[in-house]
């Protein structure tokens, strides 16, 4: 998924297989990679998947390489705070990655995303 023209700047907390498959299918629409085939499975009895996307439309190699990363996951007594950053590197080789997905232990605490 070199470009992201399907998702706005969006954050997702995924807690079930149906929503996970739906996200991967939508990602397949904009990629030469079959995310359903190559993604690791998630045990939603024990984990949550956290996904953050940035809108990014560019045709490699005529654009900057951009990576979009979940850089900090902080758990307090009240909530889980996810820090997301747009990391931009100009004039480098590589493909853009306008999303980041991680899994964390299942929790009932609210998840908050903080974009820097």
Contact map, one row per residue, 1 for C-alpha under 8 A:
11110000000000000000000000110111100000000000000000000000000000000000000000000000000000000000000011000000000000000000
11110000000000000000000000000010000000000000000000000000011100000000000000000000000000000000001111000000000000000000
11111000000000000000000000000100000000000000000000000001111000000000000000000000000000000000000111000000000000000000
11111110000000000000000000000100000000000000000000001111100000000000000000000000000000000000000001000000000000000000
00111111000000000000000000000100000000000000000000000011100000000000000000000000000000000000000000000000000000000000
00011111000000000000000001100100000000000000000000000010000000000000000000000000000000000000000000000000000000000000
00011111110000000000000000000000000000000000000000001110000000000000000000000000000000000000000000000000000000000000
00001111110000000000000000000000000000000000000000001110000000000000000000000000000000000000000000000000000000000000
00000011111000000000000000000000000000000000000000011110000000000000000000000000000000000000000000000000000000000000
00000011111100000000000000000000000000000000000000011100000000000000000000000000000000000000000000000000000000000000
00000000111110000000000000000000000000000000000001111000000000000000000000000000000000000000000000000000000000001000
00000000011111000000000000000000000000000000000011110000000000000000000000000000000000000000000000000000000000000000
00000000001111100000000000000000000000000000000111100000000000000000000000000000000000000000000000000000000000100000
00000000000111110011000000000000000000000000000111100000000000000000000000000000000000000000000000000000000000000000
00000000000011111011000000000000000000000001001110000000000000000000000000000000000000000000000000000000000000000000
00000000000001111111000000000000000000000001000000000000000000000000000000000000000000000000000000000000000000000000
00000000000000111111100000000000000000000101000000000000000000000000000000000000000000000000000000000000000000000000
00000000000000011111110000000000000000000000000000000000000000000000000000000000000000000000000000000000000000000000
00000000000001111111111000000000000000000000000000000000000000000000000000000000000000000000000000000000000000000000
00000000000001111111111100000000000000000000000010000000000000000000000000000000000000000000000000000000000000000000
00000000000000001111111110000000000100000000000000000000000000000000000000000000000000000000000000000000000000000000
00000000000000000111111111000000000000000000000000000000000000000000000000000000000000000000000000000000000000000000
00000000000000000011111111100000000000000000000000000000000000000000000000000000000000000000000000000000000000000000
00000000000000000001111111110000001100000000000000000000000000000000000000000000000000000000000000000000000000000000
00000000000000000000111111111000001100000000000000000000000000000000000000000000000000000000000000000000000000000000
00000100000000000000011111111100000000000000000000000000000000000000000000000000000000000000000000000000000000000000
10000100000000000000001111111110001000000000000000000000000000000000000000000000000000000000000000000000000000000000
10000000000000000000000111111111111100000000000000000000000000000000000000000000000000000000000000000000000000000000
00000000000000000000000011111110000000000000000000000000000000000000000000000000000000000000000000000000000000000000
10111100000000000000000001111111000000000000000000000000000000000000000000000000000000000000000000000000000000000000
11000000000000000000000000111111110000000000000000000000000000000000000000000000000000000000000000000000000000000000
10000000000000000000000000010111110000000000000000000000000000000000000000000000000000000000000000000000000000000000
10000000000000000000000000010011111001000000000000000000000000000000000000000000000000000000000000000000000000000000
00000000000000000000000000010011111111000000000000000000000000000000000000000000000000000000000000000000000000000000
00000000000000000000000110110000111111100000000000000000000000000000000000000000000000000000000000000000000000000000
00000000000000000000100110010000011111100000000000000000000000000000000000000000000000000000000000000000000000000000
00000000000000000000000000000000011111100000000000000000000000000000000000000000000000000000000000000000000000000000
00000000000000000000000000000000111111110000000000000000000000000000000000000000000000000000000000000000000000000000
00000000000000000000000000000000001111111000000000000000000000000000000000000000000000000000000000000000000000000000
00000000000000000000000000000000000001111100000000000000000000000000000000000000000000000000000000000000000000000000
00000000000000000000000000000000000000111110000000000000000000000000000000000000000000000000000000000000000000000000
00000000000000001000000000000000000000011111001110000000000000000000000000000000000000000000000000000010000000000000
00000000000000000000000000000000000000001111111000000000000000000000000000000000000000000000000000000000000000000000
00000000000000111000000000000000000000000111111100000000000000000000000000000000000000000000000000000000010000000000
00000000000000000000000000000000000000000011111000000000000000000000000000000000000000000000000000000000010000000000
00000000000000000000000000000000000000000011111100000000000000000000000000000000000000000000000000000000110000000000
00000000000000100000000000000000000000000111111110000000000000000000000000000000000000000000000000000011111000000000
00000000000011100000000000000000000000000101011111000000000000000000000000000000000000000000000000000011111000000000
00000000000111100001000000000000000000000100001111100000000000000000000000000000000000000000000000001111000000000000
00000000001111000000000000000000000000000000000111110000000000000000000000000000000000000000000000001111000000000000
00000000001111000000000000000000000000000000000011111000000000000000000000000000000000000000000000111100000000000000
00000000111100000000000000000000000000000000000001111100000000000000010000000000000100000000000000111000000000000000
00010011111000000000000000000000000000000000000000111110000000000001000000000000000000000000000001110000000000000000
00010011110000000000000000000000000000000000000000011111000000000001000000000000000000000000000001100000000000000000
00011111100000000000000000000000000000000000000000001111100000000000000000000000000000000000000001000000000000000000
00111000000000000000000000000000000000000000000000000111110000000000000000000000000000000000000001000000000000000000
00111000000000000000000000000000000000000000000000000011111000000000000000000000000000000000000000000000000000000000
01100000000000000000000000000000000000000000000000000001111101100000000000000000000000000000000000000000000000000000
01100000000000000000000000000000000000000000000000000000111111100000000000000000000000000000000000000000000000000000
01000000000000000000000000000000000000000000000000000000011111100000000000000000000000000000001100000000000000000000
00000000000000000000000000000000000000000000000000000000001111110000000000000000000000000000101000000000000000000000
00000000000000000000000000000000000000000000000000000000011111110000000000000000000000000000000000000000000000000000
00000000000000000000000000000000000000000000000000000000011111111000000000000000000000000010000000000000000000000000
00000000000000000000000000000000000000000000000000000000000011111100000000000000000000011111000100000000000000000000
00000000000000000000000000000000000000000000000000000000000000111110000000000000000000011111111100000000000000000000
00000000000000000000000000000000000000000000000000000000000000011111000000000000000001111000001111000000000000000000
00000000000000000000000000000000000000000000000000000000000000001111100000000000000001110000000111100000000000000000
00000000000000000000000000000000000000000000000000001100000000000111110000000000000111100000000011110000000000000000
00000000000000000000000000000000000000000000000000000000000000000011111000000000000111100000000000110000000000000000
00000000000000000000000000000000000000000000000000010000000000000001111110000000011110000000000000011100000000000000
00000000000000000000000000000000000000000000000000000000000000000000111110000000011110000000000000000000000000000000
00000000000000000000000000000000000000000000000000000000000000000000011111000000111100000000000000000000000000000000
00000000000000000000000000000000000000000000000000000000000000000000011111100001111000000000000000000000000000000000
00000000000000000000000000000000000000000000000000000000000000000000000111110001110000000000000000000000000000000000
00000000000000000000000000000000000000000000000000000000000000000000000011111111100000000000000000000000000000000000
00000000000000000000000000000000000000000000000000000000000000000000000001111111100000000000000000000000000000000000
00000000000000000000000000000000000000000000000000000000000000000000000000111110000000000000000000000000000000000000
00000000000000000000000000000000000000000000000000000000000000000000000000111111000000000000000000000000000011000000
00000000000000000000000000000000000000000000000000000000000000000000000000111111100000000000000000000000000011110000
00000000000000000000000000000000000000000000000000000000000000000000000011110111110000000000000000000000000011110000
00000000000000000000000000000000000000000000000000000000000000000000000111110011111000000000000000000000000000111100
00000000000000000000000000000000000000000000000000000000000000000000011111000001111100000000000000000000000000111100
00000000000000000000000000000000000000000000000000000000000000000000011110000000111110000000000000000000000000001111
00000000000000000000000000000000000000000000000000010000000000000001111100000000011111000000000000000000000000001111
00000000000000000000000000000000000000000000000000000000000000000001111000000000001111100000000000000000000000000011
00000000000000000000000000000000000000000000000000000000000000000111100000000000000111110000000000000000000000000001
00000000000000000000000000000000000000000000000000000000000000000111100000000000000011111000000000000000000000000000
00000000000000000000000000000000000000000000000000000000000000011110000000000000000001111100000000000000000000000000
00000000000000000000000000000000000000000000000000000000000000011100000000000000000000111111000000000000000000000000
00000000000000000000000000000000000000000000000000000000000000011000000000000000000000011111000000000000000000000000
00000000000000000000000000000000000000000000000000000000000000111000000000000000000000001111100000000000000000000000
00000000000000000000000000000000000000000000000000000000000000011000000000000000000000001111110000000000000000000000
00000000000000000000000000000000000000000000000000000000000010001000000000000000000000000011111000000000000000000000
00000000000000000000000000000000000000000000000000000000000000001000000000000000000000000001111100000000000000000000
01000000000000000000000000000000000000000000000000000000000110001100000000000000000000000000111110000000000000000000
01100000000000000000000000000000000000000000000000000000000100011110000000000000000000000000011111000000000000000000
11100000000000000000000000000000000000000000000000000000000000000111000000000000000000000000001111110000000000000000
11110000000000000000000000000000000000000000000000001111000000000111000000000000000000000000000111110000000000000000
00000000000000000000000000000000000000000000000000111100000000000011100000000000000000000000000011111000000000000000
00000000000000000000000000000000000000000000000000111000000000000001110000000000000000000000000011111100000000000000
00000000000000000000000000000000000000000000000011110000000000000000010000000000000000000000000000111110000000000000
00000000000000000000000000000000000000000000000011100000000000000000010000000000000000000000000000011111000000000000
00000000000000000000000000000000000000000100001111000000000000000000000000000000000000000000000000001111100000000000
00000000000000000000000000000000000000000000001111000000000000000000000000000000000000000000000000000111110000000000
00000000000000000000000000000000000000000000011100000000000000000000000000000000000000000000000000000011111000000000
00000000000000000000000000000000000000000001111100000000000000000000000000000000000000000000000000000001111100000000
00000000000000000000000000000000000000000000001100000000000000000000000000000000000000000000000000000000111110000000
00000000000000000000000000000000000000000000000000000000000000000000000000000000000000000000000000000000011111000000
00000000000000000000000000000000000000000000000000000000000000000000000000000111000000000000000000000000001111100000
00000000000000000000000000000000000000000000000000000000000000000000000000000111000000000000000000000000000111110000
00000000000010000000000000000000000000000000000000000000000000000000000000000011110000000000000000000000000011111000
00000000000000000000000000000000000000000000000000000000000000000000000000000011110000000000000000000000000001111100
00000000001000000000000000000000000000000000000000000000000000000000000000000000111100000000000000000000000000111110
00000000000000000000000000000000000000000000000000000000000000000000000000000000111100000000000000000000000000011111
00000000000000000000000000000000000000000000000000000000000000000000000000000000001110000000000000000000000000001111
00000000000000000000000000000000000000000000000000000000000000000000000000000000001111000000000000000000000000000111
